[in-house]
Amino acid sequence: MSIDWTKIYTQYKGLWVALKDDEKTVVASGKTAKEALDKATKKGYPEPILTHMPKELVAYVGFGL
């Protein structure tokens, strides 16, 4: 099942985000992964899912080897 991160992307462009296990709820964000992780840990989420929201969306066509 896919998850729509459109709202997360719009709000957190260019930032690292820490998500709850539901992969939809942002618990912290920061300019670096460490900053987002530190903020999430202080809020009681020691092992969040970390991901980076790109500054812009770019289409990719092809495959990697």
Secondary structure, DSSP 8 states (H G I E B T S, - for coil): -----HHHHHHHTTSEEEE-TTSS-EEEEESSHHHHHHHHHHTT-SS-EEEE--SS-----S---
